[in-house]
Amino acid sequence: MAQIKTSSFHSSHARVDQAPKDGRPEFAFIGRSNVGKSSLINMLAQRKELAHTSGKPGKTQLLNYYLINDSWFLTDLPGYGYAKQSKKTRSKWEKRMENYFLKRQTLVSAFVLIDSNVPPQEIDLEFVNWLGEHGIPFVLAFTKTDRRKAKDGAHVAAFQERLKEYWEELPPAFLTSAVKEIGRDEVLTYVESALNTVNWPFYADTATR
């Protein structure tokens, strides 16, 4: 299992062409607004305020980079699906995320966070399928599994059943809880394995396609 010995905020960027170009590998975290992304990041790093949590959905608007062990980035991406966002804002988000996922060569894998307390959401399914269609490596992380509605696993099972309508083989998935620290070892083991199977580092001039 990968050990997180040091973690720190590195930088925030409005566009992918402004992101770090030092060739360090990165793992991106993304999901619907209010899915518990910041809490999960803090749990993994075991730092309560590494990523700022907020009760207001849609607060994260930038690409936020956190440097882990001075060797790889954990990238906090803007959430999607906030109902009060205008069509213009949603369109802007879609373009930025398309640029990120299609151009960011140092991306090792994305973690798509899914709220295990709610039934399958079309916007999550659409985003997961978009990643698959474009060959973007990713895994699923079901969040808030300690809560009452999630404990029987019904929503997780339902989401995976919906994916079977499109996927012959389901993407890897982790059950997580920031409160109970569920899934931390499994996620960090995956990160370590992924880092060990990719030829790093990229050179700075190839950090973006």
Disulfide bonds with the S-S distance in Angstrom:
none
